[in-house]
Amino acid sequence: MSGGVDSAVAAARAVEAGHDVVGVHLALSRMPGTLRTGSRGCCTIEDSMDAQRAANKIGIPYYVWDFSERFKADVVDDFIAEYTAGRTPNPCMRCNERIKFAALLEKALDLGFDAVCTGHYATVTTDAAGNRELHRAAAWAKDQSYVLGVLTAEQLAHSMFPLGATPSKAEVRAEAAARGFSVANKPDSHDICFIPDGNTSGWLAEKVGTATGEIVDREGAVVGSHEGAHAFTVGQRRGLKLGMPASDGKPRFVLEVRPVTNTVVVGPKEALDIAEIAGSRFTWAGLAPSHPQIDFDCQVQIRAHADPVDAVARVRESTVDGEVGSELVITPVTPLNGVAPGQTAVVYVGTRVLGQCTIDRTVSAVPVGAVPVGAVPVGAGAVSSGVAV
């Protein structure tokens, strides 16, 4: 129970469904703030008190479990390491993967509980053979299946999402008000929970320091400077402060971050189009495809609120640093825009979440030297260890 309206209503529905429910609030910060600021942050002392009030209203036991050390190691430190390596991580995915449905679920099962129930908007179904499947919520505008794409078949077997079939968030708030919950109109939490002021670049600068580096174009010409490559993300346009305008006068965007040389590569918007993505860290959310090495049709989503794009995917052998392994390769029918290594690509078949991968590499749809006019055939481009430029 996060202290928000969704988890409060989910707990109440679980009780009414006949389950023996215990409310648990996760203490994820070693120095939690006393109060929230609007929709920024979560896991504050105020949130814990809101969760307890809801649990008391429902009439269930309530506990606070301290996962702050595990959260720091698995989410916060991972976030810093990924940015330092020039990747763009998604801390919500890591939190679901390593805290809520790993550390929390493991402890719950050890204590004799059957499942973890949350207020996520997603649906778990069971097919005719008894296999569990993760699907989108009924309300696509509120659907949160993307951030649950990291769940495995074993985790799905012990997960419950009572809000999945709810038509709208407004209905959840109305139900909360009718139940007398004080959080009925509490703002949703956005932003990164451990950076409540929303200043990610400033927070990273405090953690890893600053170091002057070059901003270069796709041909390697220096067009500006910066105080730390970790402050930039692929697709960024604002805050570049370039000293040399583009020859065509058009805005330039971040195409790649090179942490080893502390260099940021910029170029035209068209160069952000990506014809292929791949990741070696992939999982299946339930039953895997029967023949994943053979091309299969799917849709791919690369951000929590992005539209899914038709694609073809397959698993193929790969070699990284001399080690042979496998990677999930996804080719969108139309190029994706502004994809960065470190992001999560979630694969869907219809409403079902089939699996996901953390993006290791991309292939640009516009090779260096190409004139970005008109359509470029999918599959064109050169591969780099990060974003192809």
N, C-alpha and C positions, 0 to 999 in steps of 0.2 A: 504494500500500500504506500504509494509515493506521497500521499497527501493531496492528490488531485481528485477531480470529480470522476474520471474514468475508472480508476482502481476501486474507488468507494462503491460505485454502482456495480462493478464486476463482483466484488465481494458479497454484496447484498443478494445479487442474483444467484450466486453459487450456494448461498445458504438456503434460499427459497427452492433451489433445485434438489435439496436434500443432502447436500454435502456437509461434512464436519469441517468447518473452516476456521483457520487461525490467521489473523492478520499479522503481517511482518513488514516492517519498514527497514530499509537498508540504509545504514549510516555509511556513506561513501566518502565523506570528507573528514579529515582529522581536525579541522578547524571550521566547522559549519557556521555560516552566517546566521545571525539571529532572525533577520527578516528578509523576505524576497523583495525584489524591485520589479513590480509588474509581472511580466512573463519571463523575466530573465532568471536563470539559475533554477536549481531545485535542491532537494536534500538538505534544506536548512532546518533549523530548530523549529521554525514556524510550520514547515511541511510535516515534520514529525508529530507536532501537536494536532495539526489538521487530520492526519491519519488516525491518531488515537481517538479523536472526537468521533470520527466516522465509525471506527470499530466499536466504540462504546454505544453508539446509536443502533448499530446492527445487533449488538449483543454477543460479540465474539471476543476471544482472548486476543491480546495484542502484545507484540514483542518488537524490540529494536535489535537487529543483528548487525554487528560491526564488521563490515567488509572493506573498511577504508584502506588497509594495507594491501589487500588483493586488488582493489580498484586502482590504487596508485601504480602498482607494478604492471597490471595487465591492460590498463586503459590509458592512464595519464602518461606513464613513462613510454608506452608504446606510441602514443600520439607524438611525443617529442622526438622519438627515434625515427618515426616515419617522415616527419617534416625535415629533420636533419638530413635524411637520405634523399630528399628531393621528391618525396611522394606526398599525396594528399589523402590522409586517413579519414575514416568515418568512425568517430569514437562511439556513436550509438550502436553501430554494428558490433564493435568489440565488446561493449558492455553487455549486449544481449548474448553474444557468443561465450564470453568468459566469466561473466558475473551472474546475470539473472537466470540463465539456463545452463550454467555449468556449476559455479561455486554454490549458488543458492539451491539449485535443484539437487546437487550432490548431498548437501547438508539435509535438505528436506527428506530425501529418500532414506538417508541414514537414520533419521529420527522416526521413520515409519510412515511418513506421508506418501500419498499416491501421486500427487501432481502439484505443479505450480500454476496458479491461476493469476492472470494479469488483465489489465484494462486495455490491451492492444486491440486495435480493430483489424481482425483477421479471423479466418475460420479454419478449423481442422475437421476433415471428414475421413471416413473409412470406406475403402472400396470393397467390392464383393469378396476379395480374398483376405480381407482383414488388414490391408496395408493402410497406414495413416498418410494423409495428404494435407498439405498446407495450401489454402486458397485465399484469394482476395476477400476483403470484407464486402458486405452488401453496398455500403456507401463508398464509392470509389474516391470521392473527394477527401475522405478521411482514412482511406485504406492505409494500413501500416505493415502489410505483408512484406514490403521491401526490406525493412530493418529486421525482419524475422527470417530472412532468406538463409541465414547462417545455421539455422537449426537442423539437426540431423534427425534421422528416423527414430532413434532412441529417445531423443529429447522431445520430439513430437508426441511420442507415446505417453509422455508425462506432462503435457501442456494443455491448458484450458483457456479459451478466450471467449467469455460470455457476451461480449459486445459485438462480435463479428457480424451478426445478422441485423443489427440495429440500423435503421434507415438513415439516421442523421445524428450529429452531435447535439443538436437542439433537443432531440428527444431524450438523450441521456441527461442533459441538464434539467429538463422538466421532471424527469423521474427522480433525480437527486433532490430537487426542491420539494417534491411531493413526499419524499422520505424524510425530509427535515434535515438534510445534510448541509452544513454551513459552507461547504465548498461548491455548492451548486453553480455559482457564478464566478468561481475562481479562474483567473486567466490560465490558458494552457502555457506550459513551459516550452520555450523555444531555445535557440542558441545552445552552445556547449555548456553543460552544467557546471564544469569546473572553471569556466571563464565567464562568469556572470555578467561582466560589463561588456562582453561582445568584442573586445579588442584583442583578437587572436594574435596579430603581429606583435603588439606590445607585450603580450604575455610570453610569447616565444622568445622575444628579445631578452626578457629578464631571465629566462631559463638557459638559453644557449649563447647569449651575448650577440654582439654585432661585429661584422667584418666587411670592410669595403670590397666590392667586387664589380665586375663589368657586366653591362647589358649589351648584348650583341644581336645583330640581325641574323637571318638564316645563312648568309654568306660569310659570317664571322666578323663583319665590321663592327667596331665599338660605337654604340649610339647613346650610351649613358652609363651611369654608375648607380650602385645601391649600397645599403648598409647591412645586407644579410640576405642570402638567397632564400632562407627559410620563410621569409615574409611574403613570398610570391607563390601563387598557384596558377596552374594552367587555365587559360581562359580569361585571366585578369586583364582589365583594361585601365582602370583608374589607378592613380598613384605611381605610375611608371616614371614620370618626370624625365622624359627623354630629351637630351640636348640637341638631337638631330632629327628633323622631321623625315617621314618617309618620302621617297621620290614622287609617289603619286598623291601625297597629301592626305592619305587615308589613315585612320587610327591603327595602332598596332596593339597586339595582344601577346600575352605570355604564352609561348609554345612549349617551352621546356625549362626545367630547373636542373642545373648540373651542380650538385653539392660538392663534388670532389674538387672542382676548380672554382667554386663559388660564383658561377656564371648563370645569368638568366638570358634565355633566347626569346626574342620577340619577332613577330611577323604579322602578315595580313590575316584578317578574320577567316578567309577561305582556308588557310593552312591549319585551322583548328579542326577541320573535317577529318574524321577518322574512319578508315575503311575496314579495319580489323583490330580486335583486342584479344588478349590472351592472358591467362593466369594459371600458375602451377598450384596455387593454394585454392583448390575447389572442393566443394562438398555437394551432396545431393540431399534435398529436403524430402526424405521418404525414399520410395523405390526409385532406383536409378534407371536410365534408359536401358533397354535390353541389349542394344548394340551401340554404345556411345561412340565407338570409333567410326561409325558411319554417319554421314551428315544427317541431321534431323532439323525439321522446321521448328521455330520457337519465336518468342519475342524477348527482347533484352531491355532492361531498365537500368540506368546507371546512376540515378539519383532518387531520393525518396519521393520527390514530387514531380519527377520527369514522366513524360508519356512513354509507354513501351513502344519499341520499334521492331518491326518484323526482321527476323534474322535466320541464319543457318549456323548451327553449332556442331562441334564434334570434339572428341578427345584424341589427341595425337601425341606421339613420342616427342620429347624435347631433350636437349642437352644443355645444362647450365654449369659453367665452371668445370666441365669434364664429367659431370654426373648425369647419367641418363635417368629421366623421369617422364612425366606426362603433364600436359597442360590442356586446359579447356580453351578452345579457340572459337571465337564468335565473330561471324561476318554479317554485319547489318545489311539489309537490302538497300537502304539509303544511309549515307555516312552519318555517324554520330558527331556531335559537336562539343569540343572542349573537354575531352576525356583526359584524365590524368592518372598515371600510375599511382596505386594506393587506393583508388576508389573501388567500390564494389559493384560488379555487374551481376544482377539477379536475372535468372533465366526463367521465363514463364511459358507454359503451354496452356493457352486459354486463360482461365483464372487461377490455374494451379501454379504454385512456385515449384519449379523443378530442381533448382539448385543455384549455386552462386560461385563466383571466383573473385579473389582480390586481383585487380589488374596489375600485371607485371610489365607489359609492353604493349605498344600500339603501333599501327601502321598508318601513316598519313595518306589521305586521298589526293594530296597535292604535293608531288615530289619537289625537291629543291630545284629551282630554275624553271619550273613549269609556270605558264601564264594562267592564273586562276580565273579563267573565263569559261562559263558553261559547265556542263557536267564532266566529271572525271570518273572513268570506269572504276567500280569497286575492285579493290585488290591492287591498284597501282600504289606506288610509293616505296620508300625504303624504310627498313626496320632499324630502330635503335633500342638501346636498353631501356629507354624511357619513352618519351613522345617522339615519334619520328619527325624530323625537320628537313 
